[in-house]
Amino acid sequence: MIEPRRSWFRPRLRTTLVVALVGLVAWSGYTTWQTYSERTERRARELMTPTAGANCRVICKDPSGKDFEGRFVRMNSEWVVLETVPGIEYWVPRENVAFLTVKP
């Protein structure tokens, strides 16, 4: 008895499962790597930040070349926060920061 030929583009169930499993493992590896690299970046950035309460000077990149002095409050991926006058915080966008110096 002659068996009909299978079409070449019709995948078998086993092949489909193997491809799905390989895709799942690859996606898991990719997301793990992304999380690891984000944590590493954040940790490196946190190690370079001054301690809260340190006297700092921030010089901006904009053409006016403004500089701000005050106590360092916090820093994240978007902002540097200084307390220039007690109770008043000044938020400087990180993309505008040219230099951040810590005074002894």
N, CA, C and O atoms as CSV, one atom per row, in Angstrom:
chain,resi,resn,atom,element,x,y,z
A,1,MET,N,N,0.814,-1.163,0.000
A,1,MET,CA,C,0.000,0.000,0.000
A,1,MET,C,C,0.876,1.250,0.000
A,1,MET,O,O,1.866,1.319,0.728
A,2,ILE,N,N,0.526,2.193,-0.780
A,2,ILE,CA,C,1.300,3.423,-0.904
A,2,ILE,C,C,0.712,4.481,0.043
A,2,ILE,O,O,-0.483,4.779,0.029
A,3,GLU,N,N,1.620,5.030,0.864
A,3,GLU,CA,C,1.172,6.080,1.781
A,3,GLU,C,C,1.266,7.430,1.075
A,3,GLU,O,O,2.206,7.681,0.321
A,4,PRO,N,N,0.295,8.286,1.323
A,4,PRO,CA,C,0.380,9.624,0.705
A,4,PRO,C,C,1.531,10.409,1.327
A,4,PRO,O,O,1.805,10.297,2.522
A,5,ARG,N,N,2.188,11.191,0.506
A,5,ARG,CA,C,3.312,12.005,0.986
A,5,ARG,C,C,2.789,13.162,1.821
A,5,ARG,O,O,1.771,13.778,1.506
A,6,ARG,N,N,3.505,13.431,2.874
A,6,ARG,CA,C,3.154,14.565,3.722
A,6,ARG,C,C,3.706,15.833,3.093
A,6,ARG,O,O,4.757,15.831,2.451
A,7,SER,N,N,2.992,16.873,3.290
A,7,SER,CA,C,3.458,18.156,2.785
A,7,SER,C,C,4.692,18.592,3.584
A,7,SER,O,O,4.752,18.334,4.786
A,8,TRP,N,N,5.658,19.231,2.966
A,8,TRP,CA,C,6.901,19.609,3.640
A,8,TRP,C,C,6.704,20.732,4.651
A,8,TRP,O,O,7.518,20.870,5.564
A,9,PHE,N,N,5.666,21.529,4.525
A,9,PHE,CA,C,5.451,22.648,5.449
A,9,PHE,C,C,4.497,22.316,6.592
A,9,PHE,O,O,4.173,23.191,7.395
A,10,ARG,N,N,4.055,21.099,6.674
A,10,ARG,CA,C,3.144,20.686,7.746
A,10,ARG,C,C,3.969,20.127,8.903
A,10,ARG,O,O,4.427,18.986,8.836
A,11,PRO,N,N,4.169,20.921,9.975
A,11,PRO,CA,C,5.028,20.449,11.061
A,11,PRO,C,C,4.333,19.388,11.907
A,11,PRO,O,O,3.110,19.364,12.040
A,12,ARG,N,N,5.137,18.540,12.456
A,12,ARG,CA,C,4.618,17.520,13.350
A,12,ARG,C,C,4.422,18.120,14.740
A,12,ARG,O,O,4.978,19.171,15.057
A,13,LEU,N,N,3.646,17.456,15.542
A,13,LEU,CA,C,3.383,17.917,16.899
A,13,LEU,C,C,4.679,17.975,17.708
A,13,LEU,O,O,4.901,18.922,18.461
A,14,ARG,N,N,5.521,16.974,17.553
A,14,ARG,CA,C,6.787,16.938,18.287
A,14,ARG,C,C,7.674,18.119,17.906
A,14,ARG,O,O,8.279,18.732,18.785
A,15,THR,N,N,7.766,18.449,16.645
A,15,THR,CA,C,8.566,19.577,16.185
A,15,THR,C,C,8.022,20.887,16.747
A,15,THR,O,O,8.787,21.749,17.179
A,16,THR,N,N,6.712,21.032,16.741
A,16,THR,CA,C,6.090,22.235,17.273
A,16,THR,C,C,6.399,22.383,18.764
A,16,THR,O,O,6.712,23.483,19.219
A,17,LEU,N,N,6.317,21.307,19.517
A,17,LEU,CA,C,6.617,21.363,20.941
A,17,LEU,C,C,8.077,21.701,21.204
A,17,LEU,O,O,8.375,22.474,22.114
A,18,VAL,N,N,8.988,21.137,20.425
A,18,VAL,CA,C,10.413,21.430,20.601
A,18,VAL,C,C,10.696,22.902,20.299
A,18,VAL,O,O,11.437,23.548,21.040
A,19,VAL,N,N,10.127,23.433,19.239
A,19,VAL,CA,C,10.322,24.844,18.891
A,19,VAL,C,C,9.751,25.745,19.989
A,19,VAL,O,O,10.374,26.737,20.365
A,20,ALA,N,N,8.574,25.403,20.499
A,20,ALA,CA,C,7.977,26.194,21.574
A,20,ALA,C,C,8.842,26.141,22.828
A,20,ALA,O,O,9.018,27.163,23.492
A,21,LEU,N,N,9.380,24.982,23.164
A,21,LEU,CA,C,10.229,24.844,24.336
A,21,LEU,C,C,11.525,25.640,24.178
A,21,LEU,O,O,11.953,26.315,25.115
A,22,VAL,N,N,12.139,25.568,23.025
A,22,VAL,CA,C,13.363,26.338,22.769
A,22,VAL,C,C,13.065,27.836,22.855
A,22,VAL,O,O,13.861,28.593,23.411
A,23,GLY,N,N,11.942,28.264,22.316
A,23,GLY,CA,C,11.551,29.671,22.404
A,23,GLY,C,C,11.334,30.115,23.842
A,23,GLY,O,O,11.729,31.215,24.227
A,24,LEU,N,N,10.703,29.254,24.633
A,24,LEU,CA,C,10.463,29.566,26.042
A,24,LEU,C,C,11.768,29.688,26.815
A,24,LEU,O,O,11.924,30.603,27.624
A,25,VAL,N,N,12.700,28.782,26.578
A,25,VAL,CA,C,14.001,28.834,27.248
A,25,VAL,C,C,14.765,30.081,26.816
A,25,VAL,O,O,15.386,30.740,27.651
A,26,ALA,N,N,14.731,30.415,25.538
A,26,ALA,CA,C,15.421,31.613,25.048
A,26,ALA,C,C,14.810,32.874,25.658
A,26,ALA,O,O,15.539,33.773,26.076
A,27,TRP,N,N,13.492,32.949,25.713
A,27,TRP,CA,C,12.823,34.123,26.299
A,27,TRP,C,C,13.156,34.250,27.787
A,27,TRP,O,O,13.381,35.355,28.281
A,28,SER,N,N,13.186,33.138,28.488
A,28,SER,CA,C,13.530,33.151,29.907
A,28,SER,C,C,14.961,33.649,30.111
A,28,SER,O,O,15.219,34.451,31.007
A,29,GLY,N,N,15.874,33.180,29.293
A,29,GLY,CA,C,17.264,33.639,29.385
A,29,GLY,C,C,17.391,35.122,29.089
A,29,GLY,O,O,18.144,35.825,29.764
A,30,TYR,N,N,16.667,35.607,28.092
A,30,TYR,CA,C,16.713,37.020,27.732
A,30,TYR,C,C,16.191,37.894,28.870
A,30,TYR,O,O,16.828,38.885,29.227
A,31,THR,N,N,15.046,37.542,29.441
A,31,THR,CA,C,14.485,38.365,30.516
A,31,THR,C,C,15.358,38.321,31.767
A,31,THR,O,O,15.479,39.328,32.465
A,32,THR,N,N,15.964,37.179,32.060
A,32,THR,CA,C,16.880,37.089,33.199
A,32,THR,C,C,18.081,37.990,32.989
A,32,THR,O,O,18.506,38.676,33.918
A,33,TRP,N,N,18.634,38.001,31.788
A,33,TRP,CA,C,19.786,38.846,31.479
A,33,TRP,C,C,19.422,40.329,31.578
A,33,TRP,O,O,20.206,41.122,32.098
A,34,GLN,N,N,18.252,40.707,31.089
A,34,GLN,CA,C,17.818,42.102,31.179
A,34,GLN,C,C,17.688,42.536,32.633
A,34,GLN,O,O,18.148,43.618,32.998
A,35,THR,N,N,17.077,41.717,33.453
A,35,THR,CA,C,16.922,42.044,34.872
A,35,THR,C,C,18.280,42.160,35.549
A,35,THR,O,O,18.503,43.073,36.344
A,36,TYR,N,N,19.182,41.246,35.241
A,36,TYR,CA,C,20.520,41.276,35.823
A,36,TYR,C,C,21.258,42.545,35.426
A,36,TYR,O,O,21.875,43.186,36.276
A,37,SER,N,N,21.208,42.917,34.162
A,37,SER,CA,C,21.943,44.102,33.720
A,37,SER,C,C,21.339,45.384,34.296
A,37,SER,O,O,22.076,46.321,34.602
A,38,GLU,N,N,20.011,45.443,34.449
A,38,GLU,CA,C,19.392,46.617,35.075
A,38,GLU,C,C,19.821,46.733,36.535
A,38,GLU,O,O,20.139,47.827,37.001
A,39,ARG,N,N,19.834,45.620,37.255
A,39,ARG,CA,C,20.266,45.648,38.657
A,39,ARG,C,C,21.724,46.063,38.772
A,39,ARG,O,O,22.083,46.827,39.667
A,40,THR,N,N,22.566,45.567,37.876
A,40,THR,CA,C,23.984,45.912,37.904
A,40,THR,C,C,24.175,47.393,37.635
A,40,THR,O,O,24.975,48.041,38.310
A,41,GLU,N,N,23.458,47.942,36.663
A,41,GLU,CA,C,23.531,49.377,36.384
A,41,GLU,C,C,23.108,50.199,37.588
A,41,GLU,O,O,23.782,51.161,37.956
A,42,ARG,N,N,21.996,49.824,38.201
A,42,ARG,CA,C,21.497,50.556,39.357
A,42,ARG,C,C,22.490,50.500,40.513
A,42,ARG,O,O,22.727,51.509,41.177
A,43,ARG,N,N,23.071,49.328,40.755
A,43,ARG,CA,C,24.033,49.177,41.846
A,43,ARG,C,C,25.271,50.027,41.591
A,43,ARG,O,O,25.780,50.662,42.515
A,44,ALA,N,N,25.765,50.050,40.357
A,44,ALA,CA,C,26.936,50.867,40.032
A,44,ALA,C,C,26.618,52.351,40.200
A,44,ALA,O,O,27.447,53.114,40.695
A,45,ARG,N,N,25.431,52.754,39.792
A,45,ARG,CA,C,25.027,54.155,39.931
A,45,ARG,C,C,24.905,54.534,41.406
A,45,ARG,O,O,25.296,55.633,41.798
A,46,GLU,N,N,24.361,53.624,42.228
A,46,GLU,CA,C,24.200,53.913,43.645
A,46,GLU,C,C,25.541,53.992,44.363
A,46,GLU,O,O,25.674,54.753,45.322
A,47,LEU,N,N,26.527,53.234,43.931
A,47,LEU,CA,C,27.841,53.292,44.553
A,47,LEU,C,C,28.544,54.611,44.267
A,47,LEU,O,O,29.386,55.050,45.051
A,48,MET,N,N,28.205,55.245,43.149
A,48,MET,CA,C,28.846,56.502,42.774
A,48,MET,C,C,28.141,57.729,43.343
A,48,MET,O,O,28.671,58.835,43.231
A,49,THR,N,N,26.981,57.574,43.942
A,49,THR,CA,C,26.254,58.731,44.454
A,49,THR,C,C,26.818,59.161,45.797
A,49,THR,O,O,27.290,58.331,46.574
A,50,PRO,N,N,26.770,60.447,46.066
A,50,PRO,CA,C,27.200,60.920,47.384
A,50,PRO,C,C,26.217,60.468,48.455
A,50,PRO,O,O,25.090,60.077,48.152
A,51,THR,N,N,26.647,60.524,49.693
A,51,THR,CA,C,25.748,60.162,50.782
A,51,THR,C,C,24.757,61.291,51.018
A,51,THR,O,O,25.055,62.456,50.758
A,52,ALA,N,N,23.588,60.941,51.506
A,52,ALA,CA,C,22.559,61.940,51.767
A,52,ALA,C,C,23.082,62.935,52.799
A,52,ALA,O,O,23.656,62.547,53.816
A,53,GLY,N,N,22.877,64.211,52.526
A,53,GLY,CA,C,23.321,65.268,53.431
A,53,GLY,C,C,24.668,65.858,53.089
A,53,GLY,O,O,25.073,66.846,53.699
A,54,ALA,N,N,25.383,65.279,52.121
A,54,ALA,CA,C,26.686,65.814,51.726
A,54,ALA,C,C,26.490,67.126,50.968
A,54,ALA,O,O,25.526,67.279,50.217
A,55,ASN,N,N,27.403,68.061,51.169
A,55,ASN,CA,C,27.343,69.322,50.441
A,55,ASN,C,C,27.849,69.106,49.027
A,55,ASN,O,O,28.957,68.611,48.822
A,56,CYS,N,N,27.028,69.481,48.049
A,56,CYS,CA,C,27.344,69.221,46.644
A,56,CYS,C,C,27.185,70.484,45.813
A,56,CYS,O,O,26.539,71.450,46.218
A,57,ARG,N,N,27.791,70.441,44.652
A,57,ARG,CA,C,27.643,71.495,43.651
A,57,ARG,C,C,27.347,70.818,42.323
A,57,ARG,O,O,28.080,69.925,41.898
A,58,VAL,N,N,26.276,71.241,41.670
A,58,VAL,CA,C,25.883,70.684,40.374
A,58,VAL,C,C,26.046,71.782,39.333
A,58,VAL,O,O,25.509,72.879,39.484
A,59,ILE,N,N,26.800,71.476,38.266
A,59,ILE,CA,C,26.972,72.405,37.157
A,59,ILE,C,C,26.199,71.842,35.979
A,59,ILE,O,O,26.377,70.682,35.607
A,60,CYS,N,N,25.328,72.674,35.387
A,60,CYS,CA,C,24.460,72.221,34.295
A,60,CYS,C,C,25.147,72.365,32.943
A,60,CYS,O,O,26.059,73.176,32.775
A,61,LYS,N,N,24.688,71.554,31.971
A,61,LYS,CA,C,25.221,71.569,30.606
A,61,LYS,C,C,24.611,72.654,29.742
A,61,LYS,O,O,25.176,73.014,28.710
A,62,ASP,N,N,23.473,73.177,30.146
A,62,ASP,CA,C,22.774,74.121,29.277
A,62,ASP,C,C,23.639,75.365,29.034
A,62,ASP,O,O,24.576,75.615,29.793
A,63,PRO,N,N,23.342,76.140,28.000
A,63,PRO,CA,C,24.178,77.287,27.625
A,63,PRO,C,C,24.372,78.312,28.741
A,63,PRO,O,O,25.394,78.996,28.774
A,64,SER,N,N,23.410,78.427,29.651
A,64,SER,CA,C,23.555,79.401,30.736
A,64,SER,C,C,24.624,78.960,31.740
A,64,SER,O,O,25.189,79.796,32.445
A,65,GLY,N,N,24.902,77.668,31.809
A,65,GLY,CA,C,25.936,77.148,32.704
A,65,GLY,C,C,25.621,77.352,34.173
A,65,GLY,O,O,26.521,77.581,34.981
A,66,LYS,N,N,24.355,77.270,34.515
A,66,LYS,CA,C,23.941,77.458,35.911
A,66,LYS,C,C,24.603,76.428,36.809
A,66,LYS,O,O,24.867,75.296,36.405
A,67,ASP,N,N,24.863,76.851,38.036
A,67,ASP,CA,C,25.316,75.876,39.017
A,67,ASP,C,C,24.511,76.060,40.297
A,67,ASP,O,O,24.103,77.164,40.658
A,68,PHE,N,N,24.304,74.934,40.965
A,68,PHE,CA,C,23.493,74.905,42.165
A,68,PHE,C,C,24.295,74.266,43.276
A,68,PHE,O,O,24.981,73.266,43.069
A,69,GLU,N,N,24.203,74.850,44.451
A,69,GLU,CA,C,24.885,74.291,45.613
A,69,GLU,C,C,23.860,73.982,46.690
A,69,GLU,O,O,22.892,74.719,46.880
A,70,GLY,N,N,24.084,72.899,47.380
A,70,GLY,CA,C,23.184,72.530,48.458
A,70,GLY,C,C,23.508,71.152,48.991
A,70,GLY,O,O,24.508,70.538,48.620
A,71,ARG,N,N,22.644,70.682,49.865
A,71,ARG,CA,C,22.818,69.345,50.429
A,71,ARG,C,C,22.207,68.320,49.487
A,71,ARG,O,O,21.113,68.512,48.957
A,72,PHE,N,N,22.935,67.229,49.290
A,72,PHE,CA,C,22.447,66.146,48.434
A,72,PHE,C,C,21.324,65.411,49.150
A,72,PHE,O,O,21.460,65.034,50.314
A,73,VAL,N,N,20.201,65.208,48.439
A,73,VAL,CA,C,19.068,64.484,49.016
A,73,VAL,C,C,18.998,63.079,48.436
A,73,VAL,O,O,19.060,62.096,49.174
A,74,ARG,N,N,18.869,62.982,47.119
A,74,ARG,CA,C,18.791,61.672,46.457
A,74,ARG,C,C,19.020,61.834,44.958
A,74,ARG,O,O,19.022,62.942,44.420
A,75,MET,N,N,19.214,60.678,44.297
A,75,MET,CA,C,19.408,60.647,42.855
A,75,MET,C,C,18.770,59.374,42.329
A,75,MET,O,O,18.877,58.317,42.952
A,76,ASN,N,N,18.102,59.473,41.178
A,76,ASN,CA,C,17.609,58.279,40.506
A,76,ASN,C,C,17.998,58.377,39.039
A,76,ASN,O,O,18.851,59.190,38.682
A,77,SER,N,N,17.401,57.577,38.196
A,77,SER,CA,C,17.807,57.556,36.792
A,77,SER,C,C,17.415,58.820,36.039
A,77,SER,O,O,17.914,59.051,34.937
A,78,GLU,N,N,16.531,59.646,36.603
A,78,GLU,CA,C,16.069,60.839,35.892
A,78,GLU,C,C,16.430,62.152,36.572
A,78,GLU,O,O,16.552,63.171,35.893
A,79,TRP,N,N,16.607,62.161,37.897
A,79,TRP,CA,C,16.752,63.412,38.635
A,79,TRP,C,C,17.894,63.360,39.638
A,79,TRP,O,O,18.256,62.300,40.149
A,80,VAL,N,N,18.459,64.556,39.907
A,80,VAL,CA,C,19.346,64.775,41.039
A,80,VAL,C,C,18.625,65.786,41.920
A,80,VAL,O,O,18.236,66.856,41.451
A,81,VAL,N,N,18.447,65.453,43.184
A,81,VAL,CA,C,17.687,66.317,44.082
A,81,VAL,C,C,18.627,66.932,45.109
A,81,VAL,O,O,19.312,66.225,45.848
A,82,LEU,N,N,18.647,68.283,45.142
A,82,LEU,CA,C,19.437,69.027,46.125
A,82,LEU,C,C,18.513,69.846,46.994
A,82,LEU,O,O,17.463,70.307,46.547
A,83,GLU,N,N,18.909,70.023,48.233
A,83,GLU,CA,C,18.171,70.901,49.127
A,83,GLU,C,C,19.001,72.179,49.248
A,83,GLU,O,O,19.996,72.210,49.972
A,84,THR,N,N,18.588,73.240,48.534
A,84,THR,CA,C,19.367,74.479,48.497
A,84,THR,C,C,19.146,75.308,49.753
A,84,THR,O,O,20.101,75.831,50.328
A,85,VAL,N,N,17.925,75.431,50.172
A,85,VAL,CA,C,17.554,76.130,51.404
A,85,VAL,C,C,16.800,75.102,52.237
A,85,VAL,O,O,16.038,74.313,51.679
A,86,PRO,N,N,16.990,75.086,53.557
A,86,PRO,CA,C,16.269,74.076,54.351
A,86,PRO,C,C,14.774,74.065,54.045
A,86,PRO,O,O,14.078,75.071,54.178
A,87,GLY,N,N,14.316,72.899,53.633
A,87,GLY,CA,C,12.910,72.720,53.305
A,87,GLY,C,C,12.574,72.917,51.833
A,87,GLY,O,O,11.460,72.593,51.422
A,88,ILE,N,N,13.493,73.435,51.026
A,88,ILE,CA,C,13.230,73.662,49.598
A,88,ILE,C,C,14.164,72.766,48.784
A,88,ILE,O,O,15.386,72.884,48.871
A,89,GLU,N,N,13.573,71.872,47.994
A,89,GLU,CA,C,14.360,70.955,47.160
A,89,GLU,C,C,14.396,71.459,45.727
A,89,GLU,O,O,13.407,71.987,45.219
A,90,TYR,N,N,15.541,71.292,45.081
A,90,TYR,CA,C,15.695,71.656,43.683
A,90,TYR,C,C,15.986,70.376,42.904
A,90,TYR,O,O,16.953,69.671,43.192
A,91,TRP,N,N,15.142,70.082,41.917
A,91,TRP,CA,C,15.276,68.864,41.116
A,91,TRP,C,C,15.952,69.227,39.795
A,91,TRP,O,O,15.436,70.038,39.026
A,92,VAL,N,N,17.102,68.624,39.542
A,92,VAL,CA,C,17.856,68.871,38.309
A,92,VAL,C,C,17.750,67.623,37.442
A,92,VAL,O,O,18.079,66.530,37.903
A,93,PRO,N,N,17.292,67.764,36.177
A,93,PRO,CA,C,17.261,66.582,35.297
A,93,PRO,C,C,18.685,66.061,35.064
A,93,PRO,O,O,19.603,66.845,34.823
A,94,ARG,N,N,18.863,64.751,35.136
A,94,ARG,CA,C,20.210,64.177,34.989
A,94,ARG,C,C,20.827,64.444,33.636
A,94,ARG,O,O,22.050,64.526,33.525
A,95,GLU,N,N,20.001,64.583,32.590
A,95,GLU,CA,C,20.589,64.841,31.280
A,95,GLU,C,C,21.192,66.240,31.197
A,95,GLU,O,O,21.982,66.513,30.294
A,96,ASN,N,N,20.834,67.131,32.124
A,96,ASN,CA,C,21.399,68.483,32.145
A,96,ASN,C,C,22.607,68.609,33.063
A,96,ASN,O,O,23.218,69.677,33.113
A,97,VAL,N,N,22.967,67.578,33.777
A,97,VAL,CA,C,24.080,67.648,34.716
A,97,VAL,C,C,25.388,67.419,33.979
A,97,VAL,O,O,25.600,66.362,33.384
A,98,ALA,N,N,26.273,68.427,34.022
A,98,ALA,CA,C,27.605,68.278,33.433
A,98,ALA,C,C,28.558,67.709,34.486
A,98,ALA,O,O,29.289,66.752,34.226
A,99,PHE,N,N,28.538,68.316,35.684
A,99,PHE,CA,C,29.420,67.872,36.773
A,99,PHE,C,C,28.656,67.886,38.080
A,99,PHE,O,O,27.789,68.732,38.298
A,100,LEU,N,N,28.978,66.958,38.936
A,100,LEU,CA,C,28.470,66.929,40.295
A,100,LEU,C,C,29.686,66.758,41.188
A,100,LEU,O,O,30.337,65.713,41.170
A,101,THR,N,N,29.986,67.773,41.959
A,101,THR,CA,C,31.155,67.697,42.844
A,101,THR,C,C,30.678,67.668,44.288
A,101,THR,O,O,29.672,68.287,44.635
A,102,VAL,N,N,31.405,66.950,45.114
A,102,VAL,CA,C,31.097,66.859,46.536
A,102,VAL,C,C,32.144,67.676,47.282
A,102,VAL,O,O,33.348,67.481,47.113
A,103,LYS,N,N,31.659,68.588,48.105
A,103,LYS,CA,C,32.560,69.417,48.904
A,103,LYS,C,C,32.877,68.697,50.200
A,103,LYS,O,O,32.005,68.061,50.792
A,104,PRO,N,N,34.135,68.797,50.645
A,104,PRO,CA,C,34.485,68.137,51.905
A,104,PRO,C,C,33.878,68.823,53.112
A,104,PRO,O,O,34.085,68.381,54.243
